[in-house]
Amino acid sequence: MTIFATASQLLNRVLVQDGRLVRLIGVRVSNLVGREKQLDMFDSAAKRAENLNRAIEEIRKKYGQAAITTGSKKEEDPGAYQ
């Protein structure tokens, strides 16, 4: 039986069989999965940024500081990185 079907059945019992009025209802479920780690929405972004920074540092070590830079640096002094 689905969560919706179970909730509907319980609501129907309260409304029809018990004759009670309902002002607010809610459904809450928990422990739907095993003990797997819940993914944090920031993990992948933080990991990507960490990998990017590591790659930038490797490029700079190999080719020098001016090998890779932000676009704003290029706009400040277009001739500096040629």
TORMI-632835 format. One record per residue: residue in three letters; chain; x, y, z of N, C-alpha, C in turn. Coordinates in nm, 4 decimals, m for minus. Example, Ala and Ser with C-alpha at 12.3 -4.5 7.8 and 13.67 -1.06 7.14 Angstrom:
<gukols>
{ALA A {1.3190 m0.5690 0.7800} {1.2300 m0.4500 0.7800} {1.3200 m0.3300 0.7800}},
{SER A {1.2850 m0.2250 0.7080} {1.3670 m0.1060 0.7140} {1.2900 0.0030 0.7870}},
</gukols>
This chain:
<gukols>
{MET A {0.0859 m0.1187 0.0000} {0.0000 0.0000 0.0000} {0.0893 0.1235 0.0000}},
{THR A {0.0537 0.2234 m0.0792} {0.1341 0.3450 m0.0879} {0.1081 0.4365 0.0309}},
{ILE A {0.1954 0.5327 0.0473} {0.1806 0.6303 0.1560} {0.0516 0.7086 0.1367}},
{PHE A {0.0250 0.7509 0.0125} {m0.0959 0.8274 m0.0163} {m0.2216 0.7453 0.0134}},
{ALA A {m0.2224 0.6195 m0.0280} {m0.3390 0.5344 m0.0052} {m0.3641 0.5149 0.1436}},
{THR A {m0.2595 0.4946 0.2189} {m0.2730 0.4775 0.3637} {m0.3245 0.6055 0.4289}},
{ALA A {m0.2702 0.7191 0.3899} {m0.3148 0.8471 0.4458} {m0.4603 0.8734 0.4099}},
{SER A {m0.4985 0.8447 0.2865} {m0.6379 0.8636 0.2438} {m0.7319 0.7747 0.3233}},
{GLN A {m0.6905 0.6526 0.3461} {m0.7723 0.5587 0.4232} {m0.7908 0.6091 0.5670}},
{LEU A {m0.6854 0.6566 0.6277} {m0.6952 0.7095 0.7642} {m0.7840 0.8338 0.7700}},
{LEU A {m0.7700 0.9234 0.6720} {m0.8530 1.0431 0.6676} {m0.9997 1.0064 0.6483}},
{ASN A {m1.0244 0.9133 0.5609} {m1.1614 0.8675 0.5372} {m1.2229 0.8114 0.6650}},
{ARG A {m1.1461 0.7362 0.7403} {m1.1959 0.6794 0.8658} {m1.2349 0.7905 0.9631}},
{VAL A {m1.1532 0.8944 0.9728} {m1.1817 1.0052 1.0642} {m1.3050 1.0824 1.0194}},
{LEU A {m1.3140 1.1107 0.8893} {m1.4248 1.1916 0.8380} {m1.5569 1.1158 0.8361}},
{VAL A {m1.5554 0.9948 0.7886} {m1.6789 0.9202 0.7671} {m1.7199 0.8407 0.8902}},
{GLN A {m1.6332 0.7573 0.9371} {m1.6700 0.6674 1.0467} {m1.6829 0.7391 1.1803}},
{ASP A {m1.5893 0.8235 1.2118} {m1.5917 0.8925 1.3413} {m1.6738 1.0209 1.3353}},
{GLY A {m1.6955 1.0750 1.2173} {m1.7744 1.1968 1.2015} {m1.7078 1.3218 1.2575}},
{ARG A {m1.5774 1.3183 1.2739} {m1.5067 1.4338 1.3283} {m1.4722 1.5328 1.2176}},
{LEU A {m1.4664 1.6591 1.2527} {m1.4229 1.7621 1.1600} {m1.2701 1.7699 1.1625}},
{VAL A {m1.2123 1.8026 1.0495} {m1.0671 1.8104 1.0396} {m1.0289 1.9507 0.9954}},
{ARG A {m0.9432 2.0126 1.0714} {m0.8973 2.1463 1.0377} {m0.7631 2.1435 0.9644}},
{LEU A {m0.6768 2.0540 1.0034} {m0.5436 2.0466 0.9456} {m0.4975 1.9021 0.9469}},
{ILE A {m0.4441 1.8580 0.8362} {m0.3880 1.7234 0.8319} {m0.2463 1.7311 0.7774}},
{GLY A {m0.1702 1.6339 0.8076} {m0.0332 1.6259 0.7577} {0.0101 1.4816 0.7548}},
{VAL A {0.1027 1.4539 0.6687} {0.1580 1.3198 0.6577} {0.3089 1.3320 0.6688}},
{ARG A {0.3664 1.2489 0.7530} {0.5107 1.2493 0.7704} {0.5596 1.1054 0.7617}},
{VAL A {0.6673 1.0883 0.6908} {0.7285 0.9564 0.6809} {0.8762 0.9689 0.7139}},
{SER A {0.9324 0.8609 0.7616} {1.0756 0.8607 0.7922} {1.1295 0.7189 0.7768}},
{ASN A {1.2596 0.7095 0.7761} {1.3281 0.5806 0.7632} {1.2833 0.5032 0.6404}},
{LEU A {1.2739 0.5720 0.5283} {1.2313 0.5071 0.4046} {1.3440 0.4299 0.3379}},
{VAL A {1.4666 0.4604 0.3718} {1.5810 0.3912 0.3140} {1.6679 0.3391 0.4269}},
{GLY A {1.7644 0.2609 0.3895} {1.8570 0.2063 0.4882} {1.9462 0.3136 0.5459}},
{ARG A {2.0577 0.2727 0.5943} {2.1493 0.3655 0.6606} {2.2481 0.4299 0.5637}},
{GLU A {2.2130 0.4398 0.4382} {2.2996 0.5066 0.3431} {2.3176 0.6518 0.3833}},
{LYS A {2.4284 0.7085 0.3403} {2.4557 0.8482 0.3726} {2.3661 0.9384 0.2893}},
{GLN A {2.3012 1.0323 0.3529} {2.2219 1.1311 0.2804} {2.3178 1.2278 0.2133}},
{LEU A {2.2921 1.2545 0.0852} {2.3781 1.3461 0.0127} {2.3510 1.4895 0.0549}},
{ASP A {2.4580 1.5618 0.0768} {2.4470 1.7025 0.1110} {2.4501 1.7818 m0.0189}},
{MET A {2.3600 1.8744 m0.0339} {2.3530 1.9491 m0.1590} {2.4781 2.0314 m0.1857}},
{PHE A {2.5610 2.0548 m0.0830} {2.6812 2.1343 m0.1012} {2.8050 2.0485 m0.1250}},
{ASP A {2.7974 1.9180 m0.0996} {2.9137 1.8308 m0.1157} {2.9694 1.8340 m0.2569}},
{SER A {2.8853 1.8160 m0.3557} {2.9347 1.8087 m0.4921} {2.9936 1.9423 m0.5366}},
{ALA A {2.9323 2.0521 m0.4986} {2.9848 2.1836 m0.5356} {3.1189 2.2086 m0.4676}},
{ALA A {3.1306 2.1720 m0.3421} {3.2556 2.1919 m0.2692} {3.3652 2.1031 m0.3276}},
{LYS A {3.3297 1.9807 m0.3611} {3.4268 1.8885 m0.4191} {3.4737 1.9378 m0.5556}},
{ARG A {3.3814 1.9878 m0.6365} {3.4175 2.0423 m0.7679} {3.5118 2.1605 m0.7533}},
{ALA A {3.4809 2.2500 m0.6605} {3.5658 2.3671 m0.6384} {3.7044 2.3246 m0.5905}},
{GLU A {3.7102 2.2268 m0.5038} {3.8382 2.1758 m0.4546} {3.9199 2.1149 m0.5690}},
{ASN A {3.8551 2.0357 m0.6538} {3.9236 1.9762 m0.7687} {3.9718 2.0835 m0.8667}},
{LEU A {3.8885 2.1846 m0.8895} {3.9262 2.2944 m0.9788} {4.0478 2.3686 m0.9244}},
{ASN A {4.0456 2.4018 m0.7967} {4.1582 2.4730 m0.7359} {4.2862 2.3909 m0.7423}},
{ARG A {4.2738 2.2610 m0.7205} {4.3899 2.1736 m0.7280} {4.4471 2.1724 m0.8706}},
{ALA A {4.3590 2.1641 m0.9698} {4.4023 2.1638 m1.1096} {4.4694 2.2970 m1.1465}},
{ILE A {4.4124 2.4075 m1.1009} {4.4705 2.5391 m1.1280} {4.6109 2.5488 m1.0681}},
{GLU A {4.6262 2.5016 m0.9462} {4.7575 2.5059 m0.8808} {4.8597 2.4209 m0.9558}},
{GLU A {4.8180 2.3040 m1.0035} {4.9096 2.2185 m1.0805} {4.9535 2.2870 m1.2100}},
{ILE A {4.8583 2.3502 m1.2787} {4.8917 2.4224 m1.4020} {4.9872 2.5364 m1.3723}},
{ARG A {4.9635 2.6106 m1.2658} {5.0508 2.7234 m1.2299} {5.1907 2.6759 m1.1899}},
{LYS A {5.1979 2.5613 m1.1219} {5.3289 2.5071 m1.0848} {5.4090 2.4718 m1.2096}},
{LYS A {5.3398 2.4143 m1.3059} {5.4073 2.3677 m1.4267} {5.4392 2.4804 m1.5244}},
{TYR A {5.3464 2.5754 m1.5427} {5.3602 2.6767 m1.6470} {5.3755 2.8198 m1.5954}},
{GLY A {5.3699 2.8397 m1.4641} {5.3847 2.9741 m1.4082} {5.2504 3.0349 m1.3688}},
{GLN A {5.2570 3.1384 m1.2866} {5.1371 3.2034 m1.2327} {5.0453 3.2601 m1.3412}},
{ALA A {5.1034 3.3106 m1.4495} {5.0239 3.3751 m1.5534} {4.9592 3.2751 m1.6487}},
{ALA A {4.9860 3.1453 m1.6310} {4.9332 3.0438 m1.7229} {4.7813 3.0346 m1.7176}},
{ILE A {4.7267 3.0586 m1.6030} {4.5804 3.0518 m1.5883} {4.5380 3.1599 m1.4904}},
{THR A {4.4370 3.2339 m1.5293} {4.3908 3.3459 m1.4470} {4.2418 3.3686 m1.4720}},
{THR A {4.1817 3.4527 m1.3926} {4.0395 3.4816 m1.4098} {4.0201 3.5813 m1.5230}},
{GLY A {3.9012 3.5859 m1.5767} {3.8696 3.6805 m1.6838} {3.8819 3.8249 m1.6390}},
{SER A {3.8533 3.8536 m1.5140} {3.8608 3.9913 m1.4650} {4.0043 4.0419 m1.4662}},
{LYS A {4.1004 3.9541 m1.4408} {4.2415 3.9933 m1.4451} {4.2805 4.0298 m1.5872}},
{LYS A {4.2315 3.9555 m1.6829} {4.2610 3.9808 m1.8238} {4.2057 4.1167 m1.8659}},
{GLU A {4.0875 4.1524 m1.8164} {4.0250 4.2799 m1.8523} {4.1015 4.3983 m1.7912}},
{GLU A {4.1603 4.3797 m1.6721} {4.2335 4.4879 m1.6057} {4.3558 4.5291 m1.6866}},
{ASP A {4.4283 4.4306 m1.7395} {4.5515 4.4584 m1.8146} {4.5622 4.3578 m1.9284}},
{PRO A {4.4930 4.3845 m2.0407} {4.4882 4.2881 m2.1510} {4.6242 4.2455 m2.2045}},
{GLY A {4.7240 4.3317 m2.2009} {4.8541 4.2979 m2.2557} {4.9423 4.2182 m2.1626}},
{ALA A {4.9071 4.2074 m2.0366} {4.9922 4.1435 m1.9370} {5.0040 3.9930 m1.9567}},
{TYR A {4.9083 3.9307 m2.0212} {4.9076 3.7850 m2.0296} {4.9267 3.7341 m2.1710}},
{GLN A {4.9957 3.8110 m2.2530} {5.0191 3.7650 m2.3905} {5.1518 3.6987 m2.4043}},
</gukols>
